[in-house]
Amino acid sequence: MAVAVVTGSAGLIGAEAARFFAEKGLDIVGIDNDMRRQFFGEEASTAWNRQRLETELKAYRHYDLDIRDQSAVADLFGQHGSAVDVVIHAAAQPSHDWAAKAPFVDFSINAGGTLNLLEATRQYCPDACFIFTSTNKVYGDSPNRLPLVEQSTRWELPDDHPYGRHGIDESMSIDQTMHSLFGASKVAADVLVQEYGRYFDMKTACFRGGCLTGPGHSGTLLHGFLAYLVKCAVTDTPYVVFGYRGKQVRDNIHSFDLVNAFWHFFQMPRVGEVYNIGGGRHSNCSMLEAIEKCQRLTGRELRWSYSEANRAGDHIWWISDISRFQAHYPGQSMRYDFDGILCEIFDAVSDRASRSPGV
C-alpha cells in the first residue's frame, strides 16, 4: 500500500491532509509531538485532533516524533522506504512573535527539521513527491511598499496596479525586506525545498500560503487569527487588533482547498515548483470586516480593542495571485469562500466550547 508521510499531522493542514489522502486510499504515517502546546499553551494543543484521527482513520499510524531528531526521522523513513509516495510537510513553528523569543528553536524546527525530512526523502524514497507548506512571509514586508489606498473598511490596491486584479504573484522579490525571524526560517526551508528539487531532480513544491484556516484550527493569540477571532467572539473573550487601523487585509483559504491543491500536484508533480496559494480575490477580508461578520454570527458585540503598534514585519495587505497554480492544474477549484469558511469555524468552535468550556 502506498504511504503518505504527513508532518504536523494533528494540526490544521496535517489533519486535513491525513483525512484527504486516506480517503484516496493511501496509508498515513502521521508525525506530530504537539509542539503547538509548548509554543502557545494548553488552549492551542492539538491532542484532540490526534485522538480524532486515531479513532476515525483505520489507515492512520501516529508517531510522536520531533522532526529535529535527524536519526529518528531517518529511521522512520528507512522503515517505509520506497512505499512512501508523498511527503506532506506541514509541521512548523508558525508565529512571528514566538520566533523572536526563541530564534534557535524556531530555526531548528522550520529550517533544520525541513532539511532532515528532505534528506530522508532523498535517501529512502527519492521518487516521492515532497510538498512543503511554506508561507507568504517569505516575501517579508515588501507588500507594504505597494501603493495602497485607504478605504472605509480596508486597504486596497488601485484596479490598474499589476497586482490589483488578481493579487501578488511569485515574481515579488524576497530580498531587501524585513521578514521577521519566523519569515527568515521559512525562507531557508523554502529555498531548501526548491534546491533539493532542482539539484537532485526531486518532485518538490513550495506552497506559499496566505491565511490557512478552517474548523480544525486550534487558534490562539499568537497564531491563527481567524480561528482565534471566532473563539473570542463565541466565548466573549477580549480581542486586540494590532495596527493599520484594523483595515489590514488577508486572503483566507480553507484547509480542504489547500490539501486539494496538494492532491492535484501529487497527481502530476513537477520539479522545484513554487506557488502562491490562498483565497485570492475569491476569499479575503480585513480585520474590521471579519469582526463585523463575527458579530453577526454571534448576535452580540465583540469586546475588542486597538493597539497602534503593528507586529514587526506584518503585512498591511495580502491577496495571493493563484494563477500560476491554476494554469498548471486547471482542474482544481475553490470549494469555500470567506463566509463559508467563517460559518464552519463558528460551528466547530461553538460545538467545542459547549463540550469543553474555555476551549
N, C-alpha and C positions, 0 to 999 in steps of 0.2 A: 504494500500500500504506500502511495506517495505521502510524503510528510511535509507539513508546513511548520517551520520553527517561527514562533511569534514571541518577541521580547516585549516586556511590559504588558503581558497577556491579561492581567487583571485591570488594566487601565482602560480609558475610554476607547482608544483606537485598537489596542491589542485585543480586548474582549470582543469588539465588533468584528475584527479580522478572524478571530478564532471561530466565532459562530458562522461567519460567512463562508470561510474556506472549509469548515467541517460539513456544512450543508452541500458543498460542491464535491464531497467525497474524500477529502484529504484527512489523514491523521494529524492531530495538532500536538506539537510539543510546545507547551507554554512555559516561558521563563519570567518569573516575577517574584521579587522578595519584599514587596510592599515598602519600597523606599519612600514612596509618597507620604506615608505615615511619618517617617522620620523627618522629611522636609517640612511638612505643614501641620503635623499634629493629628490627633485621633479622627477629627472630622473628615480628613482627606484620605483616610485609609481605604484601600481597595479590597480589603479582605472579603467584604460582602460580594463583590463581583467574582472573586476567585471561587467562592463557595457555590455561586450560581453556575459557573462554568463546569465545575467538577460534578455538580448534581445533574445538569441538563445535557451535557455533551458526553456521549459514550466514547467518542474518538479523542477526548482530551486527556493529556497527561501533563501534570504540573511539576515544575522543578523550581524549588526555592533557591535560586542561584543568582549570584552577583555577577553581572557582565564584566566587571573589572577584574575578575578572577580568571586570568588567561588560561591556567591549567584546567580549571573546571569547565570553561567554555570549550576548550579543545577536546576534553574527554567526552562531553555530551555530543559534540558533532561527530567525534570518532565512533560513537555507539551507533549512530544512524547513517553515517556515510552518504553514499550516493542515493539513498532513499529520499534525501531531502531535495525537494523540487523548488522550494521557495523559502526565503528568509524574510520575514516582515519585522523590521526593526523599529519598534515604537517605544522602547524604554528610553527614558531621559530624565535629567534634572531640568524642569521646564520653566523656571521662574527667573526673571531679571533680578529681582530683589534678593532672592535666596542666594544666587550665584555670587553676589558681591560680599555676602557674609562668609562664604566658604569656597573661594575660587579653585583650590586644589581638588576639592571633592567634585565640584561642578565639571571641571575639565576632565578629570579622570573617568567620570561616567560618560559624558557626552562625546568626548574625543577618544579617550583610551578604550572605553567599552566598545565603541564602534569599530576601532581598529582590531580588537580581539575577535569580533564577530566576522569582519571581512576576511581576516587571515584564516580563521577556522573554515569559512566557506571555501576559500581558495584551496586549502589543503585537503578537505574531505568531500566537498560537493561542488566542484568548480563550475558545473553546468547549471547550478541552481540560480534562480532569479534572486537578487538582493534588492529589496525595496526599503528605502530609508525615509522615515517621517522627519523631514527637515522643517524649516520654518522661514517665514518671510523676514525674520530678524537677521538673516544673513545679509540683508541689504542695509542694515544699520538704520540710521536716521536720515538717509538720503531722501526718502519720500517727503520729509518735512521741508525740503528745499523746493518742492513743487509750488507753482503759483496758485495756492489755494484761495478760495473765495468764501468768506463767512456768510452763511445763510441763517435763517431763523433757528433751525434746529441742528444744523450740521455744517461741517466744512465740505466744500466740493471743488472740483476742477472745472474750468470752463469747457464747454462742449467741444470747442475747436482744438483743445490740447490733445497731443497724441495718445495720452493715457485716459482722456476724459470719457470716451465712449465705452471702452472695454475694461479699463483698469491697467495695472502695471504689469508689464511683461518681463521676460527673463533677460532682456537687454540692459536693464538697470545695473549699474556698476555696484560691486560690493566693496570697492576701495574708497579711501579718503572719507570715512564716515565713522560715527560712533555707534558701535554695535551693542554695547553692554557686554559684560563678561560672559553672560549666557549666550548672547549672539555670537561672540568670538569662538566659544567652544563648539557651537553648532556649525559655524563656518568651517572649522577644522574638520569636523566629521563629514560635512557635505563635500568638501574637496577630496577627502579620502575616498568616499564612495565613488565620486567621479573618476578618480585616478585609478582605483582598482578596476573599474570598468575599462578604461582606455588602455592602461598599461598591461593588464593581464587578460584583456578581451573577455571580461565578465559581464553578465547581463545585470547591470545595476541602474538604479534610478533614484534620484532625489526628488521628493515631492515637497516643495516649499509651501507649507500650509499657511493660510490666514488663521482665523479663529476656528479651531477644530472643536466641535461641541456635539451635544446630544444627551439623551436621557441617562446614559451610563456614566456621565461625568461626575466625579467626586469634587465638585467645585469648592474652592477655598479662597481666602482673601488674596493670596499671592499668585493664584493661577486659576484660569477657567472662569473668565469674567461673567459670561452669560449664565452658566450654571450657578455660580455664586450669587449673582444678582437675583435670580429666581428664588434661590434658597432664602435670601434675605427678605424678599417680598412675601414668601409663604410663611416664614417663621417670625415676621415682624422684627427683624434684626437690622440695626442701623447699617447703612452703606455709605462709603465715601467715594466720590468721584475725584480723580486726580488730574487737574489741569485742563487746558484747552477749552474752558468754559463748558465742558461737558458735551462738546459738539464733535469730539473725535469719532471717526468712522471706522468700522471694521466690517469686513465681509465674514460671513459665518457659513461653514459647511458642516452638514450632519455627518456623523461618523460613518453611517451607512454609505453615503455618497462617496466619501473618500475611499473606503475599502472597496467599493465597487470599481473605482478607478484603479486601485491596486490590481484587482482581478483582471481588468482589461489589459493592463501592462503584462501581467503574468501569462496571458493567452498569446500575446505577440510581443515578446520582450525585445528591447533594444540595448545598446551598449553605452554606458556612461551618460544617461539622459538626465535632464533637469527640467522640472515642470513647476511653474507656479500653479497652485491649486487652492481653491477656496470657493466661497459662494458667488464671487464675481458680482456682476450687476444684478444677478438673479436673486441674491440673498445677502443683504447688508443692512446696517443700521448705525446710527450714532448712539452715544450713551443716553442722551436726552430722549431719543425715540424709543430706546429699549426700556427705559424707566417708565415712560408713558404706557407702553404696551403691557408691562408687568402690572401696573396699577389697574388697568382694565381687566386683566385676568383675575386678580385677587379681589377687586372691588373696593380697595382701600388705598390710601396714600402710602407710598414707600417712605420710610424715615431715612432720608439721605442728606448728606452734607457735602460741601465742596471744599477741596484743598487746591489752592492756587498752584502749588508745586506739582508739575507733571513728573512722571517717572523718567529717569535718565534713559535716553535712547528710545523712548516710546514713540510710536507713530501718531501723527495727527490724523492722517487719512491713509487707509489701505483698502484697496479693492483689487483683487487678483484678476489679471487677464489670463483666462484658461484656454485661450485659442490654440496654443501650441499643442496641448494635450488633446483637445477636441479634433484637431487636424490629424493627429496620429491615430486617434481612436474614436472615429465618428459614431460608433455605436453606443458610447457612454453618454448618459444624460443625468441631470439632477432630479431626484425624486422630491426633495424638500426645499421650500422657500423659507424665508425667515420666520414667518408666522407659524408655519408647520413645525419648525424646529422648536420654537418657543412653547407651543402648546404641548409638545411631547415632553419637554423638560419639566414644565409646570405639573403635568400629570404624574410624572415619575417622582419629583421632589415632594409633591403633596402626599403621594402614597407612602414614601419612606418616612416622611415626617409623622404621618398618622400612626405608623407602626413603631417608630423609634423617635420620640420627641427629641428635638435638638439636633437631628441628623443634618 
